[in-house]
């Protein structure tokens, strides 16, 4: 890891600087630079121990805590216990929200009439929710490691048994790995909001930036829009 590499470089140049036969102005500068780099990197790296989102995003992978248990050793060992407690508290908050959230009504049942099928489905859903509640965070951790390629699809399958854990996973997976896309969005919106466009509302700005992002992902081509329009015109002609 980068922190370990900088620590090795710091010790290397500090050792050279302490030896008179190797000590030069260059080694002295390198010893100071690598030490400062290591100190600043350690300062930022220490924030991982306080980040519940970082730990949570690791735990939603079926390997659970294996990666952090292998990496957080030595001086980082105390982070592990703190992170485990924080993630368990985070899961508990999601579990409470799942229990307190009102269940949506079935819009397809007859109005003002008793629908036996709907009543049966409600009882089945209640039993399934009760079973899911028993599938606790600890039971998830005790489950054997599952090999998978698509983490999002994995939690889509597990959602029926672990709805609260699945919601936690969806929230973790929605966090961007980097802020570059957000910064790019701000820059793009700045180009949109000129002096002649000061009265644009939020929904128009959002729709414009969404279309611009789609266009960028498609390499600047709007051929798919033309295809959709042509298909819509053909459908209308067939209906007429």
C-alpha positions, 0 to 999 in steps of 0.5 A: 500500500502507498502508506507502507511504501512511503514509510519504507522510503522515509526510513531509507532516506532517514538512515542515509542521512544519519550516516556521515559517508552518505549524508548529502544535501540531496539526501537531507532534502529527500529525508525531510520530503519523504517524512513530510509526505508520510506524515500527511498521508498517515493523517488522511489514512487515519480518517479511514478508521473514522469513516463508517461509509468506508467500512460499510462499503467493504463489509457489503462484499461477501468477504465481509471483514477479511480484507480489513482484518488483513490490512489493518494490523499493527498501529491500525489494529484499533481501527478494526474494533471501532469500525466494527462497532460503527458498522453494527450501529449503522446496520441497526439504524437501517433495521429500525427504519425497515421496521418503522416504514409503513408498507405500501398499499396494494393499488390493484385490489378492489376498492371497498371490497374484501380481497382474499388474495390480497389478505393472503399476500399481506400475511405472507409478506408479514411472515417474510418480513418476520423471517428477514428480521431474524436474519441478523447482521451477525448471521450475515457475517457468519455466512460462508464467503460467496464468490461473485462477479456482480455485487449489485445483482448479489444484493438484488437476489438477497433483498428478500431475505435481508431487506435492511442489509440490501438497502444499506448495500444499495446506499453504499454502492451509490457513493461515487468512488471519486468526486471527479464526476461531481466536479465535472457536473459543477463545471458543466452547470456553470457553462449552462447558467450564463447571464441570459439563463439566470431564470432556469429552474432546478428541474430544467437544469437537472434535465439538461445535465442528465442529457448532457451526461448521456450524450458524453457517455455515448460519444456525442452521438444522438442517433439513439434519440432519432431511432426512438423518434422514428420508432414512435412515429412508426408505432403511431402510423401502425395504430392509425 
